[in-house]
Amino acid sequence: MPDATYTVAAVLVTAAVTWALRALPFAALAPLRESGTVQYLSQRMPAGVMVILVVYCLRDLPVTEVGAVAPLAALAVTVGLHLWRRNALLSILGGTFVHVLLVSTVFAA
């Protein structure tokens, strides 16, 4: 069993490394907050990320088959709810509800 000095030193070193690793991103990004590029990306990236996610999720969807109706209907409901209410949680929950409802009832195998 290690002595108390070794244990205390190990805990202090671990705490210092953990604190430094958690503080480093904030310290490194602080000067970038005023950057025009970062401000531009912060405005444009959310929509870009959502487009990439939608394309990724629907890339293998066979749009000529009946099974494509549930995801496409859920997508339409999600977009419609978001344009109507501008509430991300409502949009996600509504689209998920429609998809699960259609897959488990209308298109159940």
Number of C-alpha atoms within 10 A of each C-alpha: 4 6 7 9 9 10 12 11 11 12 12 12 12 12 12 12 12 11 11 12 11 11 11 10 10 10 11 9 11 10 9 12 10 10 10 10 10 13 12 10 11 11 10 11 11 10 11 11 11 11 12 10 12 11 12 11 11 14 10 8 15 11 13 8 8 9 16 14 18 20 21 16 15 22 21 14 21 23 17 15 20 18 12 10 10 12 11 14 12 14 22 17 14 20 25 17 15 19 19 16 15 18 16 12 9 11 14 9 6
